[in-house]
Amino acid sequence: MVGDSDQSIYAFRGATIRNILDFDKDFPGARTILLEQNYRSTQTILSAANSLIKVNPDRPAKNLWTDAGDGEKIVGYVADTEHDEAAWVGRKIDELVDAGRTRYGEVAVFYRTNAQSRPFEDVFIRTGLPYRVVGGVRFYERREVRDAVAYLRAIANPADDVSVRRILNVPKRGIGARAEASLEVFATARRIPFSEAISRAGEVTSLATRSAHQIASFAELMETHRAMVAEGRRADEILDSILKKSGYVAELENSKDPQDETRLENLVELLSVAQEFVARVHTIDLEPGQAESDQDDADPDDSQTLDADDSLPAFLEQIALVADSDALPEEGDGVITLMTLHTAKGLEFDTVFVTGFEDGVFPHARSLADPKELAEERRLAYVGLTRARKRLMLSRAVVRTTWGQPQYNPASRFIDEIPEELVHWERLADASAGWASSADSRSRAARSTLDDDGPIFGSGRGSVTGIKRVAPGEAGHLRAARRQGAAQSVRAGHRAGDQGVGRKCHRRRRLRVGGHQAAGAEVRPAGEALSVRA
């Protein structure tokens, strides 16, 4: 038998590590031969992996080595938010490709759960980086995301029969195919939209009493949320309400299917998309010299105009633009691979980003109280690190948004298990952050300084969303041949006028998240180069 006990990561599928650990007990006299020479990674990467995995108890001792040399140091980065983390990943890939050190097809981005792919997809779409999602589907194509968007479309446009019929019995509410067929016959005979037939279900004599009652409840649910649209309620409020009141969230929470936990995480991420959209459109233009405190004196009419941009139809338009630009053409250099760590087993890439190194994210929250599950999470980290051939990047975010609330997760314990001399930290958390990791404080001297013009993706301290700056003549980071289509989508999706393009004024952005006002993110003097939000 050939196997590696340090790469046993599929317990959730029924695999058991005892098949390897107890082999010599099951077959007395068996001889064990250690295969310790590695032909893939550099010694720096292997030393980090060895140091990490040796913390696991009751494992057969082995020490990977290679004659390929030490190679580059591991690069670490502590971002303010998950969006800054994604922006940094995009920036590093850009730098490596522009320098001719790698190709897109030799780059992989790993994350613990599928829901974490969304910020990376957003950055790659908006900056024109070609990518593919392996072992899953793109965020806006996932079933639960499509269901939630169908709810929103049916609320915004009652005549959207496709969306209405998609969610009529999602989650299951006892409206069967026969009842739906009766409604369709009624709608066709009277030449009315399917949703109107639902609201007039009392006139459909062929419906069973139970079905008629369930359809009436569904009609009331939809009318309640259409009234919210008419009242001008924000897109994130409507999404949060419909996911809960429809019973969709409750069904996933109460499910024993382990896949439903992932589906719930994707819905949480979609709500974050809506909240980010609302925060983004709550932008106030300031005339040159106008103080930020003057915003309370802004013209009420201006506020009403801005508030209209956070409506449900505007949000649906935005995600439609992002989803449509998701189909970027593959290029000669291949595409960046996005995948979960479980999917990565058996693969290898020149450059690997392992993201989300935070306790509660990786290792996953459900493993923190169970030593066996925590040991498997560590094996999963070992697998992720050893996928890299030449260079390895580790990153985490100080704060992530979950159900609209900031979650401050401490640095992953796995970071402390990697020798500090193997890692070069490009950026660390602020010293004032009480939840900063010990690795942050011990390696603070390694923090690299930013260029005079600031980081390309604007992931500096205090930023909320990334900014990609393209100075005149610097085509290396926005090559027309590669990114023309994506740039058009960005301009359409974010309204070039909203970004201050061509305006002779200063721009400040203020965000409201969870009822609290965040710091302004950007001040840009007249004539500065085009800024496109990453």
Disulfide bonds with the S-S distance in Angstrom:
none
